Amino acid sequence: MFVALFALIILGFPIAFCLIGVALVFGIIRYEDIYIYQLLGRVESIASNWVLAAVPLFVFMGSVLERSGIAERLFDAFRLWTRNLPGGIAIAAILMCVMFAASSGVVGATEAVVGLLAIPAMLKYGYDKKLISGVICSGGSLGTIIPPSVVLIILGPMANVSIGRLFAAAMIPGLVLAFLYLVYVVLLALLVPSAAPRSHPDEPVVPLKEKLVITAKALVPPLLLVVCVLGSILAGIASPTEAAAVGGAGGLILSVMYGSLTWKALGQAIMQTLRVTTMIMFILMGGMMFTSVFFSLQGMSLITGFVSALDLSPWMFLFIVLLLAFLLGFFLEWISILLIFIPIFTPLLTHLGFDPIWFCILFLLIIQTSYLTPPMAPAIFYLRGISPPEITLSHMYWGMVPFLLIQGLMILLVILFPQLALWLPNVFFG
């Protein structure tokens, strides 16, 4: 089944069709015509899953915030406070990535929105093009791990763990990673001032009162929305789906408050939500079909026996699983890797003594790292689509190197200090 799956992917067929096609062929070989009815049951289980209803709602929230101009106001507010700091515009871009990741949940959307706002500003002030590339790609990738990431919503049911616990577990690693990005930018700007010049001295000085007013208008309402959405989940007041509904409604209300909600923007947000959700659900359905056939053909018993025969230590087995996920991240969408790896390996690793929540966060960091790693990095392809011609692929590849080292450091920290991922879930959920 895996040979057939990867052969079809290499030939260029869409991931969802590859998963469904392989499941259909091998299911019919094993169960004959009756397997068609089992496939229909999978379609119904996806379509009626209450938890997965959070996906289109969070995607819609992010799409509305993106289309309504709220992101531009946020970036301008951050720039007011950071423009006189070393690497001020890059700092504003990373802070904007954190904020937008916490209000979007969509992988790729954060990078596109912040890149369109920050790249022209950084080029204007003569920032190093490698630094520009690294900041936008790595900052955009925070949408993978910072809640309410759609990745976490899909990961929870696959790993049979609470989405609320996953949200809590991802918060500290996500914020620590963003902080490490900020530290690197500041140190680089201090050591190599030409890489991140400060703002021009002839720029008009904005009075403190005006700064506070602009910040309050631009930052406080979206921040309250994020706090309401995540806070309601972590406090146990609302399920992820209910909180996502609050987020979607809140995004619309904010757009109306700012006077930026037009019928055109609303239509674009709805269509983007439809496209992203359909893609995710179709691949998710294919993954469930694939894994159901794999399990029914005794695939899990085969893998368990194979692992036992290798006589690997638990840590060596964990390393091999993470390495395979990292390598597959060059070629496959994150959702495909989740659907192939998580249902199969999470029970095995839990049996070997690893905490499933900790493993899920570690797995996410690995996926995020492969998302940034040249030459097949999806983050670079996103950047290529929004950057001007003067930023070349060479700038992008070299710009990613220091941020990949930071990613490696974060993975090492989570391995050495598991409480980075486990402390907050224990605080909120016991």
C-alpha positions in Angstrom: 0.0 0.0 0.0 2.8 2.5 0.8 4.7 1.6 -2.3 1.6 2.2 -4.4 0.8 5.5 -2.5 4.2 7.0 -3.0 4.4 5.9 -6.6 1.2 7.7 -7.4 2.3 10.8 -5.5 5.7 10.9 -7.4 3.7 10.6 -10.7 1.9 13.9 -9.7 -1.6 12.8 -8.8 -3.4 14.8 -6.1 -2.8 13.5 -2.6 -6.5 12.9 -1.8 -7.0 10.9 -5.0 -3.9 8.8 -4.2 -5.1 7.9 -0.8 -8.7 7.1 -1.9 -7.5 5.2 -4.9 -5.1 3.0 -3.0 -7.7 2.4 -0.3 -10.3 1.5 -2.9 -8.1 -1.0 -4.8 -6.7 -2.8 -1.8 -10.1 -2.7 0.0 -11.8 -4.4 -3.0 -9.0 -7.0 -3.2 -9.6 -7.9 0.4 -13.4 -7.4 0.9 -14.6 -7.3 -2.8 -17.7 -5.2 -3.5 -18.8 -4.8 0.1 -15.9 -2.4 0.7 -17.7 0.3 -1.3 -20.3 0.6 1.5 -17.4 0.9 4.1 -16.0 3.8 2.0 -19.4 5.5 2.1 -19.4 5.1 5.8 -16.1 7.0 6.0 -17.6 9.9 4.0 -20.5 10.1 6.4 -18.3 10.0 9.5 -16.2 12.9 8.2 -19.2 15.0 7.1 -21.0 14.6 10.4 -17.9 15.0 12.7 -18.7 17.7 15.3 -15.1 18.4 16.1 -14.1 18.9 12.5 -16.7 21.6 12.1 -14.1 23.8 13.8 -12.0 23.7 10.7 -14.1 25.9 8.4 -15.0 28.2 11.2 -11.4 29.0 12.1 -10.5 29.3 8.4 -13.3 31.7 8.0 -12.2 33.8 11.0 -8.7 34.1 9.5 -10.0 34.8 6.0 -12.2 37.6 7.2 -9.4 39.2 9.2 -7.1 38.9 6.2 -9.6 40.4 3.7 -10.9 43.2 5.9 -7.6 45.1 6.3 -7.3 44.4 10.0 -3.8 42.9 9.4 -2.6 46.1 7.9 -3.7 48.1 10.9 -2.0 45.6 13.2 1.3 45.9 11.4 1.3 49.7 11.4 0.6 49.6 15.2 3.5 47.2 15.8 5.8 49.3 13.7 5.1 52.4 15.8 6.6 50.7 18.8 9.5 48.8 17.2 10.8 51.1 14.5 13.6 52.6 16.7 14.7 49.1 17.9 17.5 47.1 16.2 15.8 45.3 13.4 12.5 47.1 14.2 10.6 46.2 11.0 11.6 42.5 11.3 10.6 42.5 14.9 7.2 44.0 13.9 6.8 41.3 11.2 7.5 38.5 13.7 5.1 39.9 16.3 2.5 40.3 13.5 3.1 36.6 12.5 2.4 35.6 16.2 -0.7 37.6 16.3 -2.1 36.6 13.0 -1.2 32.9 13.6 -3.2 33.1 16.8 -6.2 34.5 14.9 -6.0 32.6 11.7 -5.2 28.9 12.1 -4.4 28.5 8.5 -0.9 27.4 7.4 0.4 29.7 4.6 -2.1 32.5 5.2 0.1 34.1 7.9 3.1 34.1 5.6 1.2 35.5 2.7 -0.5 38.3 4.6 2.6 39.4 6.7 4.9 39.1 3.7 2.8 41.4 1.5 2.9 44.0 4.3 6.5 43.7 5.6 8.6 42.9 2.5 8.2 46.3 0.8 8.9 48.1 4.1 12.1 46.1 4.8 13.3 46.5 1.2 12.7 50.3 1.5 15.0 50.6 4.5 17.7 48.3 2.9 17.3 45.2 5.0 19.4 42.2 4.0 17.4 40.1 1.5 18.4 36.8 3.3 17.1 38.2 6.6 13.8 39.3 4.9 13.3 35.8 3.5 14.1 34.0 6.8 11.8 36.3 8.9 8.8 35.9 6.6 9.1 32.2 6.1 9.9 31.3 9.7 7.4 33.7 11.1 4.7 32.5 8.7 5.4 28.9 9.8 4.3 29.8 13.3 0.8 29.2 12.0 1.6 25.5 12.2 2.0 25.4 16.0 0.4 28.4 17.6 -3.2 27.8 18.5 -5.9 27.8 17.0 -3.9 26.0 14.3 -6.0 23.9 12.0 -3.1 21.3 12.2 -3.9 20.8 15.9 -7.6 20.4 15.2 -6.9 17.6 12.7 -4.1 16.1 14.9 -6.3 15.7 18.0 -8.8 13.1 16.6 -6.0 11.3 14.7 -3.9 10.9 17.9 -7.0 10.3 20.0 -6.1 13.1 22.4 -8.0 16.2 23.5 -7.8 19.2 21.2 -8.0 21.5 24.2 -4.9 19.8 25.7 -3.1 20.1 22.4 -3.9 23.8 22.2 -2.5 24.3 25.8 0.6 22.1 25.0 1.5 24.1 21.9 1.3 27.6 23.4 4.6 27.6 25.3 6.7 26.0 22.6 5.2 28.3 19.9 5.8 31.4 21.9 9.3 30.4 23.0 10.1 29.7 19.3 8.9 33.2 18.3 11.0 34.7 21.2 14.1 32.9 19.9 13.4 34.4 16.4 13.2 37.9 18.0 16.5 37.3 19.9 18.2 36.3 16.7 17.0 39.4 14.8 18.0 41.8 17.5 21.5 40.2 17.9 22.0 40.3 14.1 20.9 43.9 13.9 23.4 44.8 16.7 26.3 42.8 15.4 25.7 43.6 11.7 23.8 46.9 11.5 23.8 46.9 7.7 21.6 43.8 7.7 18.8 45.6 9.5 19.1 49.4 9.4 17.1 51.4 11.9 14.4 53.8 10.7 15.5 57.1 9.2 16.0 59.9 11.7 13.9 62.3 9.6 10.8 60.2 10.1 8.1 62.2 12.0 7.9 61.4 15.7 4.5 60.1 16.8 3.4 61.4 20.2 2.9 58.8 23.0 -0.8 59.6 23.3 -1.4 59.1 19.5 0.6 55.8 19.7 -1.6 54.5 22.5 -4.8 55.5 20.6 -3.7 53.8 17.4 -2.5 50.7 19.2 -5.8 50.5 21.2 -7.8 50.7 18.0 -5.7 48.3 16.0 -4.5 45.7 18.6 -6.9 45.5 21.4 -10.0 44.2 19.5 -8.2 41.4 17.7 -6.3 40.5 20.9 -9.6 40.3 22.8 -11.0 38.0 20.1 -8.0 35.7 20.4 -8.3 35.7 24.2 -12.0 34.9 24.0 -11.4 32.0 21.5 -8.5 30.4 23.2 -9.5 31.3 26.7 -12.9 29.7 26.4 -11.3 26.4 25.3 -8.6 26.4 28.0 -11.1 27.4 30.7 -13.3 24.5 29.7 -16.2 26.9 28.9 -16.5 26.0 25.2 -15.5 23.1 22.9 -13.1 23.9 20.1 -16.0 24.0 17.7 -18.0 26.4 19.8 -15.0 28.6 20.3 -14.4 28.5 16.5 -18.0 29.7 16.0 -17.3 32.6 18.4 -14.1 33.4 16.4 -15.9 33.4 13.1 -18.7 35.7 14.4 -16.1 37.9 16.2 -14.1 38.3 12.9 -17.3 39.5 11.2 -18.1 41.9 14.0 -14.6 43.4 14.0 -14.7 43.9 10.3 -18.0 45.8 10.7 -16.6 47.9 13.6 -13.6 48.9 11.5 -15.9 49.7 8.5 -13.9 47.5 6.2 -16.4 44.7 5.5 -17.6 44.9 1.9 -19.7 42.4 0.0 -16.6 41.7 -2.2 -14.4 41.0 0.8 -17.0 38.8 2.4 -17.4 36.8 -0.8 -13.6 36.4 -1.1 -13.4 35.2 2.5 -16.2 32.7 1.9 -14.6 31.3 -1.2 -11.2 31.0 0.4 -12.8 29.2 3.3 -14.6 26.8 0.9 -11.4 26.0 -1.0 -9.2 25.4 2.0 -11.9 23.4 3.9 -12.7 21.2 0.9 -9.0 20.5 0.4 -8.5 19.5 4.0 -11.7 17.4 4.3 -11.0 15.6 1.1 -7.5 14.6 2.1 -8.7 13.8 5.6 -11.4 11.5 4.2 -8.8 9.8 2.0 -6.4 9.3 4.9 -9.1 7.7 7.0 -9.9 5.3 4.1 -6.3 4.5 3.7 -5.6 3.8 7.4 -8.8 1.8 7.8 -7.8 -0.6 5.0 -4.2 -0.7 6.3 -5.4 -1.7 9.8 -7.8 -4.3 8.4 -5.0 -5.9 6.4 -3.1 -6.4 9.7 -0.7 -3.6 8.8 -0.3 -2.6 12.5 0.6 -6.1 13.5 3.2 -6.2 10.7 4.8 -2.9 11.8 4.7 -4.0 15.5 6.4 -7.2 14.6 9.0 -5.4 12.5 9.8 -3.0 15.2 10.2 -5.8 17.8 12.4 -7.7 15.4 14.7 -4.7 15.0 15.1 -4.6 18.8 15.5 -0.8 18.8 15.5 1.2 22.0 12.4 3.5 22.4 14.4 6.6 21.7 16.0 5.2 18.6 12.5 4.2 17.3 11.3 7.7 18.1 14.2 9.2 16.2 13.5 7.1 13.1 9.8 8.1 13.1 10.7 11.8 13.4 13.4 11.5 10.7 10.9 9.9 8.3 8.4 12.5 8.9 11.0 15.2 8.3 12.0 13.7 5.0 8.4 13.2 3.8 7.8 16.9 4.7 9.8 17.8 1.6 7.2 16.2 -0.7 3.9 15.9 1.1 1.4 18.3 2.6 1.3 18.4 6.4 -2.1 16.8 6.5 -1.0 13.8 4.5 2.0 13.2 6.9 -0.3 13.4 9.9 -2.8 11.0 8.4 -0.1 8.4 7.5 2.0 8.7 10.7 -0.1 9.7 13.6 -2.7 6.9 13.7 0.0 4.2 13.1 2.9 5.4 15.3 1.2 7.3 18.2 -0.2 4.0 19.8 3.2 2.3 19.3 5.1 5.2 20.9 2.6 5.5 23.7 3.1 1.8 24.4 6.9 2.4 24.5 6.3 5.0 27.3 6.2 8.3 25.5 3.5 10.8 26.4 1.2 11.2 23.3 0.7 15.0 23.9 4.5 15.5 24.1 5.0 13.4 20.9 2.4 15.4 19.0 4.1 18.7 19.8 7.5 17.3 18.9 6.0 15.9 15.7 4.5 19.3 14.9 7.9 21.0 15.3 9.5 18.4 13.0 6.8 19.1 10.3 7.3 22.8 10.8 11.1 22.4 10.3 10.6 20.4 7.1 8.2 23.1 5.9 11.1 25.5 6.0 14.0 23.3 4.8 15.3 23.8 1.2 15.2 22.7 -1.5 11.6 21.6 -1.4 10.4 23.9 1.4 6.7 24.8 0.9 7.3 28.1 2.8 9.8 29.2 0.1 7.2 28.5 -2.6 4.7 30.7 -0.8 7.4 33.4 -0.5 8.3 33.1 -4.1 4.7 33.9 -5.0 4.6 37.2 -3.1 8.1 38.5 -3.2 9.6 40.9 -5.8 12.2 39.7 -8.4 15.1 41.2 -6.5 14.7 38.5 -3.8 16.1 35.4 -5.4 15.9 31.7 -4.5 19.5 32.0 -3.3 18.5 34.7 -0.8 15.6 32.5 0.4 17.7 29.3 0.8 20.6 31.0 2.7 18.1 33.1 4.7 16.5 30.0 6.1 19.7 28.5 7.6 19.9 30.4 10.9 16.1 29.9 11.5 16.5 26.2 10.8 19.2 26.1 13.5 16.7 27.9 15.9 14.1 25.2 15.0 16.6 22.5 15.9 17.3 24.2 19.2 13.6 24.3 20.0 13.2 20.6 19.2 16.1 19.8 21.5 14.6 22.0 24.3 11.2 20.1 24.0 13.1 16.7 24.1 15.2 17.7 27.1 12.4 19.6 29.0 9.1 17.8 28.2 7.3 20.1 30.7 7.5 22.9 28.0 4.7 21.0 26.3 3.1 19.2 29.3 3.0 21.8 32.1 0.2 24.0 30.7 -2.2 21.2 29.8 -1.7 19.9 33.4 -2.4 23.3 34.8 -5.7 23.7 32.8 -6.9 20.2 32.6 -5.2 18.3 35.5 
